[in-house]
Amino acid sequence: MLNILSIIIGIVALLLAIPSSIPLLGWGNWIVLPIAIIGVGFGALSSSNKGRNFCLVVLGIAAVRLMIGGGII
């Protein structure tokens, strides 16, 4: 059950991260990071690793995008 919840949280974070990759909307990744971290937490509590790994990928995408934009844009 926690794995499914983690995957759902990861999908929500990914849907928020997609428009945040557009220039001048990179600040949205600051919203994506805590959501993805919560998903990683739920995924870590589950018996399967799929949800956790998915949230880690979304977290990595958002963090790289923030680094490219300097943390703001």
Contact map, one row per residue, 1 for C-alpha under 8 A:
1111100000000000000000000000000000000000000001000000000000000000000000000
1111110000000000000000000000000000000000011011000000000000000000000000000
1111111000000000000000000000000000000000011001111111000000000000000000000
1111111100000000000000000000000000000000000000000010000000000000000000000
1111111110000000000000000000000000000010011000000010000000000000000000000
0111111111000000000000000000000000000011011000000011001000000000000000000
0011111111100000000000000000000000000010001000000111011000000000000000000
0001111111110000000000000000000000000000000000000000000000000000000000000
0000111111111000000000000000000000110110000000000000001000000000000000000
0000011111111100000000000000000000110010000000000010011001000000000000000
0000001111111110000000000000000000000000000000000000000000000000000000000
0000000111111111000000000000000000000000000000000000000000000000000000000
0000000011111111100000000000000110110000000000000000000001000000000000000
0000000001111111110000000000000100000000000000000000000001000000000000000
0000000000111111111000000000000000000000000000000000000000000000000000000
0000000000011111111100000001100100000000000000000000000000000000000000000
0000000000001111111110000001100100000000000000000000000001000100000000000
0000000000000111111111000000000000000000000000000000000000000000000000000
0000000000000011111111001000000000000000000000000000000000000000000000000
0000000000000001111111101111100000000000000000000000000000000000000000000
0000000000000000111111101100000000000000000000000000000000000000100000000
0000000000000000011111111100000000000000000000000000000000000000000000000
0000000000000000000111111100000000000000000000000000000000000000000000001
0000000000000000000001111110000000000000000000000000000000000000000000001
0000000000000000001111111111000000000000000000000000000000000000000000001
0000000000000000000111111111110000000000000000000000000000000000110010111
0000000000000000000100011111111000000000000000000000000000000000010000111
0000000000000001100100001111111100000000000000000000000000000000000000000
0000000000000001100100000111111110000000000000000000000000000110110000000
0000000000000000000000000111111111000000000000000000000000000000000000000
0000000000000000000000000011111111100000000000000000000000000000000000000
0000000000001101100000000001111111110000000000000000000000100100000000000
0000000000001000000000000000111111111000000000000000000000100110000000000
0000000000000000000000000000011111111100000000000000000000000000000000000
0000000011001000000000000000001111111110000000000000000000000000000000000
0000000011001000000000000000000111111111000000000000001101100000000000000
0000000000000000000000000000000011111111100000000000001100100000000000000
0000000010000000000000000000000001111111110000000000000000000000000000000
0000111011000000000000000000000000111111111000000011001000000000000000000
0000010000000000000000000000000000011111111100000011101100000000000000000
0000000000000000000000000000000000001111111110000001000000000000000000000
0110110000000000000000000000000000000111111111000001000000000000000000000
0110111000000000000000000000000000000011111111011111100000000000000000000
0000000000000000000000000000000000000001111111101001000000000000000000000
0100000000000000000000000000000000000000111111100000000000000000000000000
1110000000000000000000000000000000000000011111111000000000000000000000000
0010000000000000000000000000000000000000000111111000000000000000000000000
0010000000000000000000000000000000000000001001111110000000000000000000000
0010000000000000000000000000000000000000001101111111100000000000000000000
0010001000000000000000000000000000000000001000011111110000000000000000000
0011111001000000000000000000000000000011001000011111111000000000000000000
0010011000000000000000000000000000000011111100001111111100000000000000000
0000000000000000000000000000000000000001001000001111111110000000000000000
0000001001000000000000000000000000000000000000000111111111000000000000000
0000011011000000000000000000000000011011000000000011111111100000000000000
0000000000000000000000000000000000011001000000000001111111110000000000000
0000000000000000000000000000000000000000000000000000111111111000000000000
0000000001001100100000000000000000010000000000000000011111111100000000000
0000000000000000000000000000000110011000000000000000001111111110000000000
0000000000000000000000000000000000000000000000000000000111111111000000000
0000000000000000000000000000000000000000000000000000000011111111100000000
0000000000000000100000000000100110000000000000000000000001111111110000000
0000000000000000000000000000100010000000000000000000000000111111111000000
0000000000000000000000000000000000000000000000000000000000011111111100000
0000000000000000000010000100100000000000000000000000000000001111111110000
0000000000000000000000000110100000000000000000000000000000000111111111111
0000000000000000000000000000000000000000000000000000000000000011111111100
0000000000000000000000000000000000000000000000000000000000000001111111100
0000000000000000000000000100000000000000000000000000000000000000111111111
0000000000000000000000000000000000000000000000000000000000000000011111111
0000000000000000000000000110000000000000000000000000000000000000011111111
0000000000000000000000000110000000000000000000000000000000000000010011111
0000000000000000000000111110000000000000000000000000000000000000010011111
